[in-house]
């Protein structure tokens, strides 16, 4: 990711967080490129679909998706971003 793309993403996060609602939220930036996409459960380019309980969706955990919309975070977190890669469980949840 280039510096300009990273800056744009941070600006988008700030903007969309400000307009999403007036409640205070904690924002965690998951940085690390391919290291963050997650390959847990991926064998021979196929994800087994198993989600451990600690990685289960939670309505309080949102993610900014590829369309810059806040949605409930679900595994695999990067499936809509890394479309040419088989994503699995990662450290994000």
C-alpha distance (Angstrom), angle and dihedral (degrees) to the residues before:
residue distance angle dihedral
X1 . . .
X2 3.77 . .
X3 3.78 121.9 .
X4 3.80 91.0 -111.2
X5 3.82 91.6 53.3
X6 3.80 90.7 48.1
X7 3.81 90.9 50.0
X8 3.79 90.8 47.9
X9 3.81 90.4 51.1
X10 3.81 91.9 49.8
X11 3.80 90.3 48.8
X12 3.80 90.7 48.9
X13 3.80 91.0 49.3
X14 3.78 90.9 51.2
X15 3.80 93.3 46.9
X16 3.79 97.4 45.6
X17 3.79 92.0 43.9
X18 3.79 91.2 52.8
X19 3.80 93.3 52.1
X20 3.83 98.1 36.2
X21 3.80 92.2 79.7
X22 3.75 141.0 -49.2
X23 3.81 96.3 -102.6
X24 3.78 118.1 112.4
X25 3.81 112.4 -106.9
X26 3.78 135.4 -178.1
X27 3.79 113.2 -126.2
X28 3.79 121.3 -156.9
X29 3.79 118.9 -170.6
X30 3.78 111.2 -146.8
X31 3.78 103.2 -149.5
X32 3.75 127.4 172.7
X33 3.78 104.6 89.4
X34 3.81 110.5 -135.5
X35 3.80 91.8 6.7
X36 3.80 89.2 67.0
X37 3.80 98.7 46.2
X38 3.79 92.1 78.1
X39 3.77 130.4 -133.8
X40 3.80 98.6 -162.8
X41 3.79 109.7 138.1
X42 3.81 93.8 12.1
X43 3.80 112.8 130.8
X44 3.80 122.0 169.8
X45 3.83 91.3 -9.4
X46 3.81 93.9 -54.3
X47 3.81 126.4 107.4
X48 3.81 113.8 -136.1
X49 3.82 91.6 -143.7
X50 3.80 94.2 -129.6
X51 3.81 113.2 143.2
X52 3.83 115.5 -169.1
X53 3.84 114.6 -133.8
X54 3.81 92.3 -109.5
X55 3.82 89.0 58.3
X56 3.81 95.5 49.1
X57 3.81 118.1 127.6
X58 3.78 117.4 -89.4
X59 3.83 122.4 -168.6
X60 3.81 88.6 -135.3
X61 3.83 92.0 60.2
X62 3.80 113.8 77.3
X63 3.77 133.6 174.8
X64 3.76 133.3 -159.7
X65 3.79 103.7 -118.9
X66 3.80 129.4 -151.1
X67 3.82 89.4 -87.7
X68 3.83 90.3 55.0
X69 3.80 91.4 -110.9
X70 3.80 124.2 135.6
X71 3.81 107.7 -119.9
X72 3.78 135.0 164.2
X73 3.79 108.3 -82.6
X74 3.80 115.5 -115.7
X75 3.77 133.0 169.0
X76 2.92 128.1 -65.0
X77 3.79 87.0 44.6
X78 3.80 96.1 -170.1
X79 3.81 99.9 42.8
X80 3.82 92.3 113.1
X81 3.81 93.4 44.4
X82 3.81 104.0 41.4
X83 3.80 93.8 46.2
X84 3.81 95.1 158.8
X85 3.81 93.8 51.9
X86 3.78 130.8 67.7
X87 3.81 104.0 -117.1
X88 3.77 126.3 -159.4
X89 3.78 137.9 166.8
X90 3.78 114.9 -30.2
X91 3.80 137.6 175.9
X92 3.81 94.9 -90.9
X93 3.77 102.1 90.7
